């Protein structure tokens, strides 16, 4: 009899095809909600292996539900979404992506950073040319007058993109903005070398406040860390031009969401493009997009899906699936995060002693990793 694998949400077929020759695979069928704790526990009781994405929690209750649980694969690696203390206690190995992090950005489609960068550019273009508003307008049968003034946008040429951060995402975006004849300024903790700035066509601004003052499109492109949590709030929105747009495709908790909503309601900024939200895991079990944002026609909302191309998601999940296959075949795969379950020293001591793998709102640690 083949071992059984339970997948926590629908995934590209390529990963399932990798698992099926060696395992019976069951996939959680729903697309409209995250899997519940009871459903996770029930699945763990009935299956030998679990495959989860990086917004799924693997708490103690799930790991302890089945004394014969043989392994967990998760798209996020050293994340606190997994209770590694309990995984060690019950001797459940956890595997992740069977490739070095640096390799993710040389995927055929560029990987999550490139995909999210492309989405960010798409948001800027949509806001600049009011594409989504124009689509709704036309679908509603309002297109009666050619060359209407009703939907004029600011366009891109001559506009300034101000970037908070300049990591992989920023370096993918900057040349595209330059090709659109936009000026790109940035601020980050460590300034880029002069030759890299020249190659990217970007200008350093030493005071973050000045980035907000100058930007026509303010793009958040930094990582979520203890230092950047709630970094951007009402004071920053007050610095922005009333014609400027705010785009966040990084992490929701970098921004004080309630203060962004207030700035939009008061007309302190012209609009926004948002891919991430303050309530996303690990903050809560399931994200809740504020109703006020959903009602704003000058705000573009996407469901934190920037890295979701068939190629990227399929390649990464297939890499996790291959590691589960290796476990099934009795190997110790290279992505094994906790080899100490088989004995020996802890490979990553920092993943232990962080508290329960539950949302921050229930006392869990705010540590998210991809």
Secondary structure, 3 states (H helix, E strand, C coil): CCEEEEECCCCCHHHHHHHHCCEEEEECCCCCCCCCHHHHHHHHHHCCEEEECCCCCECHHHHCCCCCCCEEEECCCCCCCECHHHHHHCCCEEECCCCCHHHHHHCCCCHHHHHHHHHHHHHHHHHHHCHHHHHHHHHCCCCCCCCCHHHCCCCCCCCEEEEECCCHHHHHHHHHHHHCCCEEEEECCCCCCHHHHHHHCEEECCCHHHHHHHCCEEEECCCCCCCCCCCECHHHHHHCCCCCEEEECCCHHHECHHHHHHHHHCCCCCEEEECCCCCCCCCCCCCCCCHHHHCCCCEEECCCCCCCCHHHHHHHHHHHHHHHHHHHCCCCCCCCCCHHHHCCCCCCHHHCCCCCCCCHHHCCCCCCCC
